Structure formats: structure tokens, C-alpha cells
Amino acid sequence: MTQLTVGETVAERTVELSRDSLVRYAGASGDFNPIHYRDDVAASVGLPGVLAHGMLTMGLAVQPVVEWAGGADRILDYQVRFTRPVVVDAASGTSVGVSAKVGALEEGVARIDLTVTVDGQTVLGKAQVRVRLDA
């Protein structure tokens, strides 16, 4: 990795999610909660629509950092706060934007701050990844 500076953008990505994405994730994770695929169930519990799995959102948000860093073994810590649900429309799906910037540097470690948005609204708060920089 080249010399980093605080505030530098190291990765950006937009990920398209569809209802098919949610079904595939449910199969892989074993999380078949119907709020992730049935509009009627989501509405019955007061949700604005079918929601993406929280762990799916977390995983797709960190992936650009994993690729930038050169592999998952460089990730020392990853934490987020869920601030808004990610609603996935049956017809149009949704787009999740991820921007990763250097938030702090300490010896051999970079704190990468993630901004994760849907429709211009942040869906993960205090999303931070600590990345080992040394070989």
C-alpha cells in the first residue's frame, strides 16, 4: 500500500440488492425470517417493507475494504451500528453506496471509516474497520 493520509478515500462501491439477493443470502446464512422476503409479514410488524439482513449489509459494506487491504486476514476489527433499515423493493430493489476513507493512522494500523447509504440516508453508523498495514 502506498502512503496514506487521513481523509483519503481508499474504496467506493455501489451494490445493487434485489429480492433474489435476499433469498440467496437467507439460504447461505440460514436466516429465513420472513421480514426478509414477505411484504405482508414485514407490514404486520410495522416495518416499512422487506428488509435486507443486517449481516448482509455489514458484509457488503466491508468487502471493498477487504479488497483494498489485500485480504480478510488484514482486518483486525470491524464494528457498526445499525441506524436505518435497508428496504428492498420487490420491483426495483435498492442500491447501497459504500465509501471508505482513512479516519486515523497509528503505527501499522489504519482506521477506515465507512459511509454506507441508501437513497442518500446513512444506514450504518460509526462503521469502522481497523486494517493492519504492515506485511
CNS distance restraints for C-alpha pairs under 8 A (distance, minus, plus):
assign (resid   1 and name CA) (resid  69 and name CA) 7.88 0.50 0.50
assign (resid   1 and name CA) (resid 133 and name CA) 7.51 0.50 0.50
assign (resid   4 and name CA) (resid   8 and name CA) 7.02 0.50 0.50
assign (resid   4 and name CA) (resid 102 and name CA) 7.55 0.50 0.50
assign (resid   5 and name CA) (resid 102 and name CA) 6.78 0.50 0.50
assign (resid   5 and name CA) (resid 105 and name CA) 7.86 0.50 0.50
assign (resid   6 and name CA) (resid 101 and name CA) 7.62 0.50 0.50
assign (resid   6 and name CA) (resid 102 and name CA) 4.94 0.50 0.50
assign (resid   6 and name CA) (resid 103 and name CA) 5.50 0.50 0.50
assign (resid   6 and name CA) (resid 104 and name CA) 5.75 0.50 0.50
assign (resid   6 and name CA) (resid 105 and name CA) 7.01 0.50 0.50
assign (resid   7 and name CA) (resid 101 and name CA) 5.68 0.50 0.50
assign (resid   7 and name CA) (resid 102 and name CA) 5.16 0.50 0.50
assign (resid   7 and name CA) (resid 103 and name CA) 6.05 0.50 0.50
assign (resid   8 and name CA) (resid 101 and name CA) 5.34 0.50 0.50
assign (resid   8 and name CA) (resid 102 and name CA) 5.43 0.50 0.50
assign (resid   9 and name CA) (resid  99 and name CA) 7.18 0.50 0.50
assign (resid   9 and name CA) (resid 100 and name CA) 5.71 0.50 0.50
assign (resid   9 and name CA) (resid 101 and name CA) 4.19 0.50 0.50
assign (resid   9 and name CA) (resid 102 and name CA) 6.50 0.50 0.50
assign (resid  10 and name CA) (resid  65 and name CA) 7.63 0.50 0.50
assign (resid  10 and name CA) (resid  68 and name CA) 7.03 0.50 0.50
assign (resid  10 and name CA) (resid 100 and name CA) 5.72 0.50 0.50
assign (resid  10 and name CA) (resid 101 and name CA) 5.65 0.50 0.50
assign (resid  10 and name CA) (resid 102 and name CA) 7.09 0.50 0.50
assign (resid  11 and name CA) (resid  64 and name CA) 5.89 0.50 0.50
assign (resid  11 and name CA) (resid  65 and name CA) 6.44 0.50 0.50
assign (resid  11 and name CA) (resid  68 and name CA) 6.77 0.50 0.50
assign (resid  11 and name CA) (resid  98 and name CA) 7.95 0.50 0.50
assign (resid  11 and name CA) (resid  99 and name CA) 6.02 0.50 0.50
assign (resid  11 and name CA) (resid 100 and name CA) 5.11 0.50 0.50
assign (resid  11 and name CA) (resid 101 and name CA) 7.27 0.50 0.50
assign (resid  12 and name CA) (resid  64 and name CA) 6.92 0.50 0.50
assign (resid  12 and name CA) (resid  97 and name CA) 7.64 0.50 0.50
assign (resid  12 and name CA) (resid  98 and name CA) 5.49 0.50 0.50
assign (resid  12 and name CA) (resid  99 and name CA) 4.46 0.50 0.50
assign (resid  12 and name CA) (resid 100 and name CA) 6.17 0.50 0.50
assign (resid  13 and name CA) (resid  64 and name CA) 6.98 0.50 0.50
assign (resid  13 and name CA) (resid  97 and name CA) 5.95 0.50 0.50
assign (resid  13 and name CA) (resid  98 and name CA) 5.20 0.50 0.50
assign (resid  13 and name CA) (resid  99 and name CA) 6.67 0.50 0.50
assign (resid  14 and name CA) (resid  95 and name CA) 6.40 0.50 0.50
assign (resid  14 and name CA) (resid  96 and name CA) 5.52 0.50 0.50
assign (resid  14 and name CA) (resid  97 and name CA) 4.39 0.50 0.50
assign (resid  14 and name CA) (resid  98 and name CA) 6.13 0.50 0.50
assign (resid  15 and name CA) (resid  60 and name CA) 7.56 0.50 0.50
assign (resid  15 and name CA) (resid  95 and name CA) 5.63 0.50 0.50
assign (resid  15 and name CA) (resid  96 and name CA) 5.13 0.50 0.50
assign (resid  15 and name CA) (resid  97 and name CA) 6.45 0.50 0.50
assign (resid  16 and name CA) (resid  93 and name CA) 7.14 0.50 0.50
assign (resid  16 and name CA) (resid  94 and name CA) 5.87 0.50 0.50
assign (resid  16 and name CA) (resid  95 and name CA) 4.58 0.50 0.50
assign (resid  16 and name CA) (resid  96 and name CA) 6.37 0.50 0.50
assign (resid  17 and name CA) (resid  21 and name CA) 5.78 0.50 0.50
assign (resid  17 and name CA) (resid  22 and name CA) 7.57 0.50 0.50
assign (resid  17 and name CA) (resid  88 and name CA) 6.95 0.50 0.50
assign (resid  17 and name CA) (resid  93 and name CA) 5.54 0.50 0.50
assign (resid  17 and name CA) (resid  94 and name CA) 5.34 0.50 0.50
assign (resid  17 and name CA) (resid  95 and name CA) 6.20 0.50 0.50
assign (resid  17 and name CA) (resid  96 and name CA) 7.48 0.50 0.50
assign (resid  18 and name CA) (resid  22 and name CA) 6.69 0.50 0.50
assign (resid  18 and name CA) (resid  88 and name CA) 6.40 0.50 0.50
assign (resid  18 and name CA) (resid  89 and name CA) 7.42 0.50 0.50
assign (resid  18 and name CA) (resid  90 and name CA) 7.27 0.50 0.50
assign (resid  18 and name CA) (resid  92 and name CA) 7.27 0.50 0.50
assign (resid  18 and name CA) (resid  93 and name CA) 4.33 0.50 0.50
assign (resid  18 and name CA) (resid  94 and name CA) 6.64 0.50 0.50
assign (resid  19 and name CA) (resid  23 and name CA) 6.37 0.50 0.50
assign (resid  19 and name CA) (resid  37 and name CA) 6.78 0.50 0.50
assign (resid  19 and name CA) (resid  88 and name CA) 6.60 0.50 0.50
assign (resid  19 and name CA) (resid  89 and name CA) 7.41 0.50 0.50
assign (resid  19 and name CA) (resid  90 and name CA) 6.09 0.50 0.50
assign (resid  19 and name CA) (resid  93 and name CA) 6.56 0.50 0.50
assign (resid  20 and name CA) (resid  24 and name CA) 6.16 0.50 0.50
assign (resid  21 and name CA) (resid  25 and name CA) 6.14 0.50 0.50
assign (resid  22 and name CA) (resid  26 and name CA) 6.03 0.50 0.50
assign (resid  22 and name CA) (resid  36 and name CA) 6.55 0.50 0.50
assign (resid  22 and name CA) (resid  37 and name CA) 7.01 0.50 0.50
assign (resid  22 and name CA) (resid  52 and name CA) 6.28 0.50 0.50
assign (resid  22 and name CA) (resid  53 and name CA) 7.32 0.50 0.50
assign (resid  23 and name CA) (resid  27 and name CA) 6.30 0.50 0.50
assign (resid  23 and name CA) (resid  36 and name CA) 7.82 0.50 0.50
assign (resid  23 and name CA) (resid  37 and name CA) 6.97 0.50 0.50
assign (resid  24 and name CA) (resid  28 and name CA) 6.31 0.50 0.50
assign (resid  25 and name CA) (resid  29 and name CA) 5.91 0.50 0.50
assign (resid  25 and name CA) (resid  31 and name CA) 7.95 0.50 0.50
assign (resid  25 and name CA) (resid  56 and name CA) 7.17 0.50 0.50
assign (resid  26 and name CA) (resid  30 and name CA) 5.38 0.50 0.50
assign (resid  26 and name CA) (resid  31 and name CA) 4.89 0.50 0.50
assign (resid  26 and name CA) (resid  32 and name CA) 5.43 0.50 0.50
assign (resid  27 and name CA) (resid  31 and name CA) 7.17 0.50 0.50
assign (resid  27 and name CA) (resid  32 and name CA) 7.47 0.50 0.50
assign (resid  32 and name CA) (resid  36 and name CA) 7.32 0.50 0.50
assign (resid  33 and name CA) (resid  37 and name CA) 7.90 0.50 0.50
assign (resid  34 and name CA) (resid  38 and name CA) 5.41 0.50 0.50
assign (resid  34 and name CA) (resid  41 and name CA) 6.34 0.50 0.50
assign (resid  34 and name CA) (resid  42 and name CA) 7.36 0.50 0.50
assign (resid  35 and name CA) (resid  39 and name CA) 7.12 0.50 0.50
assign (resid  35 and name CA) (resid  41 and name CA) 5.77 0.50 0.50
assign (resid  35 and name CA) (resid  42 and name CA) 4.63 0.50 0.50
assign (resid  35 and name CA) (resid  49 and name CA) 7.92 0.50 0.50
assign (resid  35 and name CA) (resid  50 and name CA) 5.47 0.50 0.50
assign (resid  35 and name CA) (resid  51 and name CA) 6.28 0.50 0.50
assign (resid  36 and name CA) (resid  42 and name CA) 7.71 0.50 0.50
assign (resid  36 and name CA) (resid  50 and name CA) 5.18 0.50 0.50
assign (resid  36 and name CA) (resid  51 and name CA) 5.08 0.50 0.50
assign (resid  36 and name CA) (resid  52 and name CA) 5.96 0.50 0.50
assign (resid  36 and name CA) (resid  53 and name CA) 6.68 0.50 0.50
assign (resid  37 and name CA) (resid  50 and name CA) 5.83 0.50 0.50
assign (resid  37 and name CA) (resid  51 and name CA) 7.67 0.50 0.50
assign (resid  38 and name CA) (resid  42 and name CA) 6.32 0.50 0.50
assign (resid  38 and name CA) (resid  50 and name CA) 6.30 0.50 0.50
assign (resid  39 and name CA) (resid  43 and name CA) 6.08 0.50 0.50
assign (resid  39 and name CA) (resid  49 and name CA) 5.88 0.50 0.50
assign (resid  39 and name CA) (resid  50 and name CA) 5.55 0.50 0.50
assign (resid  40 and name CA) (resid  44 and name CA) 6.08 0.50 0.50
assign (resid  41 and name CA) (resid  45 and name CA) 6.56 0.50 0.50
assign (resid  42 and name CA) (resid  46 and name CA) 6.56 0.50 0.50
assign (resid  42 and name CA) (resid  47 and name CA) 5.17 0.50 0.50
assign (resid  42 and name CA) (resid  48 and name CA) 7.19 0.50 0.50
assign (resid  42 and name CA) (resid  49 and name CA) 5.60 0.50 0.50
assign (resid  42 and name CA) (resid  50 and name CA) 5.66 0.50 0.50
assign (resid  42 and name CA) (resid  51 and name CA) 7.88 0.50 0.50
assign (resid  43 and name CA) (resid  47 and name CA) 5.25 0.50 0.50
assign (resid  43 and name CA) (resid  48 and name CA) 6.56 0.50 0.50
assign (resid  43 and name CA) (resid  49 and name CA) 6.30 0.50 0.50
assign (resid  48 and name CA) (resid  87 and name CA) 7.09 0.50 0.50
assign (resid  49 and name CA) (resid  87 and name CA) 5.69 0.50 0.50
assign (resid  49 and name CA) (resid  88 and name CA) 7.13 0.50 0.50
assign (resid  49 and name CA) (resid  89 and name CA) 7.36 0.50 0.50
assign (resid  50 and name CA) (resid  87 and name CA) 5.61 0.50 0.50
assign (resid  50 and name CA) (resid  88 and name CA) 5.78 0.50 0.50
assign (resid  50 and name CA) (resid  89 and name CA) 7.14 0.50 0.50
assign (resid  51 and name CA) (resid  85 and name CA) 6.34 0.50 0.50
assign (resid  51 and name CA) (resid  86 and name CA) 5.39 0.50 0.50
assign (resid  51 and name CA) (resid  87 and name CA) 4.55 0.50 0.50
assign (resid  51 and name CA) (resid  88 and name CA) 5.83 0.50 0.50
assign (resid  52 and name CA) (resid  56 and name CA) 6.85 0.50 0.50
assign (resid  52 and name CA) (resid  57 and name CA) 6.88 0.50 0.50
assign (resid  52 and name CA) (resid  85 and name CA) 7.50 0.50 0.50
assign (resid  52 and name CA) (resid  86 and name CA) 5.46 0.50 0.50
assign (resid  52 and name CA) (resid  87 and name CA) 6.35 0.50 0.50
assign (resid  52 and name CA) (resid  88 and name CA) 6.44 0.50 0.50
assign (resid  53 and name CA) (resid  57 and name CA) 6.41 0.50 0.50
assign (resid  54 and name CA) (resid  58 and name CA) 6.22 0.50 0.50
assign (resid  54 and name CA) (resid  82 and name CA) 7.58 0.50 0.50
assign (resid  55 and name CA) (resid  59 and name CA) 5.96 0.50 0.50
assign (resid  56 and name CA) (resid  60 and name CA) 6.16 0.50 0.50
assign (resid  57 and name CA) (resid  61 and name CA) 6.10 0.50 0.50
assign (resid  57 and name CA) (resid  86 and name CA) 7.94 0.50 0.50
assign (resid  58 and name CA) (resid  62 and name CA) 6.39 0.50 0.50
assign (resid  58 and name CA) (resid  80 and name CA) 7.63 0.50 0.50
assign (resid  59 and name CA) (resid  63 and name CA) 6.23 0.50 0.50
assign (resid  60 and name CA) (resid  64 and name CA) 7.75 0.50 0.50
assign (resid  61 and name CA) (resid  98 and name CA) 5.97 0.50 0.50
assign (resid  61 and name CA) (resid 114 and name CA) 7.54 0.50 0.50
assign (resid  61 and name CA) (resid 116 and name CA) 6.77 0.50 0.50
assign (resid  62 and name CA) (resid  66 and name CA) 6.36 0.50 0.50
assign (resid  62 and name CA) (resid 129 and name CA) 7.67 0.50 0.50
assign (resid  63 and name CA) (resid  67 and name CA) 6.26 0.50 0.50
assign (resid  64 and name CA) (resid  68 and name CA) 6.13 0.50 0.50
assign (resid  64 and name CA) (resid 100 and name CA) 7.90 0.50 0.50
assign (resid  65 and name CA) (resid  69 and name CA) 5.91 0.50 0.50
assign (resid  65 and name CA) (resid 100 and name CA) 6.99 0.50 0.50
assign (resid  65 and name CA) (resid 112 and name CA) 7.99 0.50 0.50
assign (resid  66 and name CA) (resid  70 and name CA) 6.20 0.50 0.50
assign (resid  66 and name CA) (resid  71 and name CA) 5.18 0.50 0.50
assign (resid  66 and name CA) (resid  72 and name CA) 5.37 0.50 0.50
assign (resid  66 and name CA) (resid  74 and name CA) 7.59 0.50 0.50
assign (resid  66 and name CA) (resid  75 and name CA) 7.14 0.50 0.50
assign (resid  67 and name CA) (resid  71 and name CA) 5.88 0.50 0.50
assign (resid  67 and name CA) (resid  72 and name CA) 7.95 0.50 0.50
assign (resid  69 and name CA) (resid  74 and name CA) 6.43 0.50 0.50
assign (resid  69 and name CA) (resid  75 and name CA) 7.90 0.50 0.50
assign (resid  69 and name CA) (resid 131 and name CA) 7.12 0.50 0.50
assign (resid  69 and name CA) (resid 133 and name CA) 7.74 0.50 0.50
assign (resid  70 and name CA) (resid  74 and name CA) 7.13 0.50 0.50
assign (resid  71 and name CA) (resid  75 and name CA) 7.73 0.50 0.50
assign (resid  74 and name CA) (resid 131 and name CA) 5.56 0.50 0.50
assign (resid  74 and name CA) (resid 132 and name CA) 5.05 0.50 0.50
assign (resid  74 and name CA) (resid 133 and name CA) 7.32 0.50 0.50
assign (resid  75 and name CA) (resid 129 and name CA) 7.01 0.50 0.50
assign (resid  75 and name CA) (resid 130 and name CA) 6.04 0.50 0.50
assign (resid  75 and name CA) (resid 131 and name CA) 4.71 0.50 0.50
assign (resid  75 and name CA) (resid 132 and name CA) 6.33 0.50 0.50
assign (resid  76 and name CA) (resid 129 and name CA) 7.52 0.50 0.50
assign (resid  76 and name CA) (resid 130 and name CA) 5.34 0.50 0.50
assign (resid  76 and name CA) (resid 131 and name CA) 5.64 0.50 0.50
assign (resid  76 and name CA) (resid 132 and name CA) 6.48 0.50 0.50
assign (resid  77 and name CA) (resid 129 and name CA) 5.70 0.50 0.50
assign (resid  77 and name CA) (resid 130 and name CA) 5.08 0.50 0.50
assign (resid  77 and name CA) (resid 131 and name CA) 7.39 0.50 0.50
assign (resid  78 and name CA) (resid 127 and name CA) 7.49 0.50 0.50
assign (resid  78 and name CA) (resid 128 and name CA) 5.79 0.50 0.50
assign (resid  78 and name CA) (resid 129 and name CA) 4.45 0.50 0.50
assign (resid  78 and name CA) (resid 130 and name CA) 6.43 0.50 0.50
assign (resid  79 and name CA) (resid 126 and name CA) 7.43 0.50 0.50
assign (resid  79 and name CA) (resid 127 and name CA) 5.68 0.50 0.50
assign (resid  79 and name CA) (resid 128 and name CA) 5.56 0.50 0.50
assign (resid  79 and name CA) (resid 129 and name CA) 6.66 0.50 0.50
assign (resid  80 and name CA) (resid 124 and name CA) 6.13 0.50 0.50
assign (resid  80 and name CA) (resid 125 and name CA) 5.93 0.50 0.50
assign (resid  80 and name CA) (resid 126 and name CA) 5.46 0.50 0.50
assign (resid  80 and name CA) (resid 127 and name CA) 4.14 0.50 0.50
assign (resid  80 and name CA) (resid 128 and name CA) 6.51 0.50 0.50
assign (resid  81 and name CA) (resid 124 and name CA) 5.53 0.50 0.50
assign (resid  81 and name CA) (resid 125 and name CA) 4.80 0.50 0.50
assign (resid  81 and name CA) (resid 126 and name CA) 5.98 0.50 0.50
assign (resid  81 and name CA) (resid 127 and name CA) 6.64 0.50 0.50
assign (resid  82 and name CA) (resid 123 and name CA) 6.30 0.50 0.50
assign (resid  82 and name CA) (resid 124 and name CA) 4.81 0.50 0.50
assign (resid  82 and name CA) (resid 125 and name CA) 6.15 0.50 0.50
assign (resid  83 and name CA) (resid 122 and name CA) 7.23 0.50 0.50
assign (resid  83 and name CA) (resid 123 and name CA) 5.14 0.50 0.50
assign (resid  83 and name CA) (resid 124 and name CA) 5.34 0.50 0.50
assign (resid  83 and name CA) (resid 125 and name CA) 5.84 0.50 0.50
assign (resid  84 and name CA) (resid 122 and name CA) 7.12 0.50 0.50
assign (resid  84 and name CA) (resid 123 and name CA) 4.56 0.50 0.50
assign (resid  84 and name CA) (resid 124 and name CA) 7.01 0.50 0.50
assign (resid  85 and name CA) (resid 123 and name CA) 6.52 0.50 0.50
assign (resid  86 and name CA) (resid 118 and name CA) 7.09 0.50 0.50
assign (resid  86 and name CA) (resid 123 and name CA) 6.91 0.50 0.50
assign (resid  87 and name CA) (resid  94 and name CA) 7.26 0.50 0.50
assign (resid  88 and name CA) (resid  92 and name CA) 7.80 0.50 0.50
assign (resid  88 and name CA) (resid  93 and name CA) 4.82 0.50 0.50
assign (resid  88 and name CA) (resid  94 and name CA) 5.37 0.50 0.50
assign (resid  89 and name CA) (resid  93 and name CA) 4.50 0.50 0.50
assign (resid  89 and name CA) (resid  94 and name CA) 6.57 0.50 0.50
assign (resid  94 and name CA) (resid 118 and name CA) 7.36 0.50 0.50
assign (resid  95 and name CA) (resid 118 and name CA) 6.15 0.50 0.50
assign (resid  95 and name CA) (resid 119 and name CA) 7.56 0.50 0.50
assign (resid  96 and name CA) (resid 116 and name CA) 6.84 0.50 0.50
assign (resid  96 and name CA) (resid 117 and name CA) 5.72 0.50 0.50
assign (resid  96 and name CA) (resid 118 and name CA) 5.07 0.50 0.50
assign (resid  97 and name CA) (resid 115 and name CA) 7.82 0.50 0.50
assign (resid  97 and name CA) (resid 116 and name CA) 5.55 0.50 0.50
assign (resid  97 and name CA) (resid 117 and name CA) 5.09 0.50 0.50
assign (resid  97 and name CA) (resid 118 and name CA) 6.40 0.50 0.50
assign (resid  98 and name CA) (resid 114 and name CA) 6.71 0.50 0.50
assign (resid  98 and name CA) (resid 115 and name CA) 5.72 0.50 0.50
assign (resid  98 and name CA) (resid 116 and name CA) 4.66 0.50 0.50
assign (resid  98 and name CA) (resid 117 and name CA) 6.67 0.50 0.50
assign (resid  99 and name CA) (resid 114 and name CA) 5.63 0.50 0.50
assign (resid  99 and name CA) (resid 115 and name CA) 5.15 0.50 0.50
assign (resid  99 and name CA) (resid 116 and name CA) 6.62 0.50 0.50
assign (resid 100 and name CA) (resid 112 and name CA) 6.14 0.50 0.50
assign (resid 100 and name CA) (resid 113 and name CA) 5.65 0.50 0.50
assign (resid 100 and name CA) (resid 114 and name CA) 4.57 0.50 0.50
assign (resid 100 and name CA) (resid 115 and name CA) 6.50 0.50 0.50
assign (resid 101 and name CA) (resid 112 and name CA) 5.43 0.50 0.50
assign (resid 101 and name CA) (resid 113 and name CA) 5.31 0.50 0.50
assign (resid 101 and name CA) (resid 114 and name CA) 6.54 0.50 0.50
assign (resid 102 and name CA) (resid 110 and name CA) 6.67 0.50 0.50
assign (resid 102 and name CA) (resid 111 and name CA) 6.01 0.50 0.50
assign (resid 102 and name CA) (resid 112 and name CA) 4.58 0.50 0.50
assign (resid 102 and name CA) (resid 113 and name CA) 6.15 0.50 0.50
assign (resid 103 and name CA) (resid 110 and name CA) 7.46 0.50 0.50
assign (resid 103 and name CA) (resid 111 and name CA) 5.36 0.50 0.50
assign (resid 103 and name CA) (resid 112 and name CA) 5.34 0.50 0.50
assign (resid 103 and name CA) (resid 113 and name CA) 5.45 0.50 0.50
assign (resid 104 and name CA) (resid 110 and name CA) 5.89 0.50 0.50
assign (resid 104 and name CA) (resid 111 and name CA) 5.04 0.50 0.50
assign (resid 104 and name CA) (resid 112 and name CA) 7.20 0.50 0.50
assign (resid 105 and name CA) (resid 109 and name CA) 6.04 0.50 0.50
assign (resid 105 and name CA) (resid 110 and name CA) 4.63 0.50 0.50
assign (resid 105 and name CA) (resid 111 and name CA) 6.27 0.50 0.50
assign (resid 106 and name CA) (resid 110 and name CA) 6.36 0.50 0.50
assign (resid 108 and name CA) (resid 132 and name CA) 5.92 0.50 0.50
assign (resid 108 and name CA) (resid 133 and name CA) 5.01 0.50 0.50
assign (resid 108 and name CA) (resid 134 and name CA) 5.36 0.50 0.50
assign (resid 109 and name CA) (resid 130 and name CA) 6.58 0.50 0.50
assign (resid 109 and name CA) (resid 131 and name CA) 5.49 0.50 0.50
assign (resid 109 and name CA) (resid 132 and name CA) 4.66 0.50 0.50
assign (resid 109 and name CA) (resid 133 and name CA) 5.37 0.50 0.50
assign (resid 109 and name CA) (resid 134 and name CA) 7.69 0.50 0.50
assign (resid 110 and name CA) (resid 130 and name CA) 5.75 0.50 0.50
assign (resid 110 and name CA) (resid 131 and name CA) 5.23 0.50 0.50
assign (resid 110 and name CA) (resid 132 and name CA) 6.66 0.50 0.50
assign (resid 110 and name CA) (resid 133 and name CA) 6.83 0.50 0.50
assign (resid 111 and name CA) (resid 128 and name CA) 6.54 0.50 0.50
assign (resid 111 and name CA) (resid 129 and name CA) 5.67 0.50 0.50
assign (resid 111 and name CA) (resid 130 and name CA) 4.55 0.50 0.50
assign (resid 111 and name CA) (resid 131 and name CA) 6.36 0.50 0.50
assign (resid 112 and name CA) (resid 128 and name CA) 5.62 0.50 0.50
assign (resid 112 and name CA) (resid 129 and name CA) 5.03 0.50 0.50
assign (resid 112 and name CA) (resid 130 and name CA) 6.20 0.50 0.50
assign (resid 112 and name CA) (resid 131 and name CA) 7.29 0.50 0.50
assign (resid 113 and name CA) (resid 126 and name CA) 7.54 0.50 0.50
assign (resid 113 and name CA) (resid 127 and name CA) 5.97 0.50 0.50
assign (resid 113 and name CA) (resid 128 and name CA) 4.65 0.50 0.50
assign (resid 113 and name CA) (resid 129 and name CA) 6.51 0.50 0.50
assign (resid 114 and name CA) (resid 126 and name CA) 7.73 0.50 0.50
assign (resid 114 and name CA) (resid 127 and name CA) 5.21 0.50 0.50
assign (resid 114 and name CA) (resid 128 and name CA) 5.97 0.50 0.50
assign (resid 114 and name CA) (resid 129 and name CA) 7.71 0.50 0.50
assign (resid 115 and name CA) (resid 122 and name CA) 6.89 0.50 0.50
assign (resid 115 and name CA) (resid 124 and name CA) 7.26 0.50 0.50
assign (resid 115 and name CA) (resid 125 and name CA) 7.76 0.50 0.50
assign (resid 115 and name CA) (resid 127 and name CA) 7.09 0.50 0.50
assign (resid 116 and name CA) (resid 122 and name CA) 5.58 0.50 0.50
assign (resid 116 and name CA) (resid 123 and name CA) 5.88 0.50 0.50
assign (resid 116 and name CA) (resid 124 and name CA) 5.76 0.50 0.50
assign (resid 117 and name CA) (resid 121 and name CA) 5.10 0.50 0.50
assign (resid 117 and name CA) (resid 122 and name CA) 4.29 0.50 0.50
assign (resid 117 and name CA) (resid 123 and name CA) 5.46 0.50 0.50
assign (resid 117 and name CA) (resid 124 and name CA) 7.53 0.50 0.50
assign (resid 118 and name CA) (resid 122 and name CA) 6.55 0.50 0.50
assign (resid 118 and name CA) (resid 123 and name CA) 6.72 0.50 0.50
